[in-house]
Amino acid sequence: MKFFVDTADTKDIRELYDTGLLDGVTTNPSLVAKSGRNFKEVVAEICSIVPGPVSAEVASLDYEGMVAEGEHLAKIAENVVVKVPLTLAGLKATKHFSDVGIKTNVTLCFSPNQALLAAKVGANYISPFIGRLDDINLEGMELIQQIRTIYDNYAFSTEILAASIRSPNHVTQAALAGADVATIPPAVIRKLADHPLTASGLDNFVKDWQATGQSIL
């Protein structure tokens, strides 16, 4: 499974990219607003750090506006993926972008039918929001499984990008459900490497090594 980081904080992106774990980045207007920086400047900097896909979201809700903004964003860097909402206007814009060779990430997906429509118009990524479904007592992971089955039934090339990840358990469950990508907040990515038995085992190894009085170098 590919790992994208869900943030507009370039410091976090640089640190995590250096670990070799990151395959891409997703942003949205809320994340950029938290950064307090110019949107296009942030996107350009992120694209210079990570060579993989970088999702940048349009702000317009109408077809013409989405197309104009998406084409503008796509010129920032070759690895920009235009992020559009899962509405009829967004789907129409996705078809346009597909026809002209601009990659898309269709976001705010909450049903299998929505995911089916996104695949039919040529979306490169579909973003089902796991955590937000869990918040209203629905099974976010069930949606991932349903989309996986539908896409496999018809050999759609659209990648399932599990979004609204809240915990390491969400990452495990998304991987088991067959998500192609998980977009994960920086803090959750760091937690993936943590385990109390790893920490205690390492502590014992260090103490035993120190007791030998030896040095590798």
URTAHU-V909516 format. One record per run of one state. SS is the DSSP state (~ for helix, > for strand, _ for the rest). FROM is the first residue (numbers start at 1). TO is the last residue. If there is no record, write none. Layout:
# URTAHU-V909516
ss->[SS,SS]
from->[FROM,FROM]
to->[TO,TO]
This chain:
# URTAHU-V909516
ss->[_,>,_,~,_,>,_,~,_,~,_,>,_,~,_,>,_,~,_,>,_,~,_,>,~,_,~,_,>,_,~,_,>,_,~,_,~,_]
from->[1,2,7,10,18,24,27,29,36,39,50,54,58,63,75,80,86,88,101,104,110,112,121,125,130,136,140,155,159,164,168,178,181,185,186,192,196,213]
to->[1,6,9,17,23,26,28,35,38,49,53,57,62,74,79,85,87,100,103,109,111,120,124,129,135,139,154,158,163,167,177,180,184,185,191,195,212,217]
